[in-house]
Each structure stands twice: as C-alpha cells, then as structure tokens.
C-alpha cells in the first residue's frame, strides 16, 4: 500500500493496516531475501489503461493516486520478467506505457 509505514500514526482500522504493511515490508527488506515490493495507490476495478507512474517515490497529488488492479498485475509481471533486483516501488496511474517501464 502506498501509505505503508511502520511508524504510521493512528489507531483507526486503516492506520493499523498501513502500520502492519509497513512493518512487513521493512522485515522483508532486512531479511536478506531477494524482494520486489510494489506499493500501489488507491486500487480500482476500472478498465486498465496500460500506463502508469512508477518511481521510488511518487508525488502525492490528491486524485492522482488511483491505479487499476489489472495495471498493477501487468506491472508486477513486467518487473518479474526483467528482475530489477531488490527494490521497492510506488505505483499509481500515469502516462508511461507498462511495456516500457524498465527501459
């Protein structure tokens, strides 16, 4: 999840979720295991666009944090096909074609 952070404040259900996801990602990163962590924005079931914005950290523009589930799956498949090494990426909808994200 885009907001996952082991130090996320708050006690509402989603706060606890983000903190748990952050702790899990931190544990994976420090485990010595190979890893690829994708932190998607707000997931929707809309028709995929085939284009994304992916970076170590994406700008947090309200309304621009949506990503389609099918696009997330396509990005994971593309990244795994050309393993980028141990990395963590943030992912939201954008204009970069998925086929070219590792170019």
N, C-alpha and C positions, 0 to 999 in steps of 0.2 A: 504494500500500500504506500502511496506517495508520502503520506504523513507519518509513516512508521518511524518511531524514535524511542529508544529505550528509556529516555528521560521525559517522555511526553507527560505533561501535567494533566490533572483532572481525574475524576472518578466516575464519569458517565460511562455507559457501556462502550461507546466508540473510543473513548480515551483509553480505556483498559485494553481494547483491541489493538490500537496503534502502539501502545507501550509493549504489549506482548509480541507483536510483529517486529518491532524494533529490536527487542531482546533476542528474538530468534535469529534475525539477520546478523546481528553482532556476533552471536555464538557461531554461526556458520562461517563468517569471515575470519574468525580467530581459530577455527578448528584445525586448520592445516589441510582441509579437504578442498579440492577444486570446486569452484562455485560460480554461478551466474545468478545474480539477484536482480529481478526486474520489479521496479516499484511503479505500478500503473496509477494513473489518476482515477477519476470517477468512472467506473465501468458502466457501460450501457449495452443494450441488446440491439441497437440500431444497425442498419446496414453498414458493413465495413467500408472504409474509404480507401484503404490500401496505402495511406500516407500517415506519417507520424512525426512527432518531435521526440527525439531520444538524446539524452545527454547525461553526464554525471549528475547534473543538477539542472532542472528546467525552471524557467521563470514561473512564479506563482501568480498568474493572471486569472482572477475570478472569471468563470465562464469559458476559459481556455484550458481547463484541466480534464476535460472529458476524453475518454478513449473507448473504443468499441471492443468488446470481448474478442471478436474474430480477428481484429487487428493485433491485439495482444498475443493471441495464439500464433499468428503469422510472424510476428517479430521474434518470438521465442524459437520457432522453427528455423528462421533465418540465422539467428545468432548461434544456435546449436550446430547448424550445418557448417559454420565457419567459426568455431570456438574462439571467442575473443580473449580467452584467459580469465583469470579470476577478476571479475568486475561486478560492479553494481551500477545499474542504470535507472534513471527515472524516465517514464514514458507517458506521453499524452498525445492527443490528436494533433496533427500538424500537416505540413506540406511536403515532407521528404518521403518519396516512394519507399516502401518497405524493402523492395528488391535492392535498393542502393544504400541501405543504412550502414554497411560496413565498408563502403568504397572510400 
